[in-house]
Amino acid sequence: MTRLLVVEDDQALRRALAITLRARHYEVDTVGDGAAALRAAAATAYDLVVMDLGLPDLDGVEVIQGIRGWSAVPVIVLSAREAQWQKVDALDAGADDYVTKPFGMDELLARVRAALRRAEPAEGNSAPIVETPAFVIDLAAKRAHKDGREVRLTPTEWHLVEALVRRPGVLVPSTQLLAEVWGPHYERETNYLRVFFAQIRRKLEPDPGRPRYFITEPGLGYRFEP
């Protein structure tokens, strides 16, 4: 059974989230503060974390950064923070998606399903191994290596990398990437792509400031040059 961790200090909302998710046959653990979230995430191999940012002890961004120190588990943020820079901070810290409060349960459930799909291992061995002078990507195994060391990519980073490397040399429009990875309602959230491709370049490019492989076409989209 798919196991989720819900991190929410509002007791009523925490209970409502747990009831809704369990009704969809997810196994759910709940905690109400950041320290408990870090302990739970370290002790249990969760399939996904749903997290509020406004926690009583630690800021949710700090908790995400802590989890990212050892885990690529998908993280969906639930927050009343609406400013673009606040969303960017959470995505930069390693969140995979951001849902603004108040939200509809149906939307949240769709985001949960999408994040879990992105994290699913590839079936079979038909996916190629992409080799460049700087790094190697095994799409079937969802593993990347650079300078002989494994590079940990989050599920969302993998989804974006795969969307480009399967179309080498082809410009993929920003709206198409956003729709593929986050859904049609996110087609204007181009800041998501900016944040995630900056992270991908930091992890894979020899010189992130002068990308050689993951190229931005301003105002249009992105392409992978093998």
PyMOL commands that set and color helices and strands:
alter all, ss='L'
color gray80, all
select helices_A, chain A and resi 11-23+34-43+60-68+84-93+105-119+155-165+174-181+184-186+190-204
alter helices_A, ss='H'
color red, helices_A
select strands_A, chain A and resi 3-7+27-31+48-52+75-79+97-100+129-131+135-138+143-146+149-151+172-173+214-217+221-224
alter strands_A, ss='S'
color yellow, strands_A
deselect
rebuild
show_as cartoon
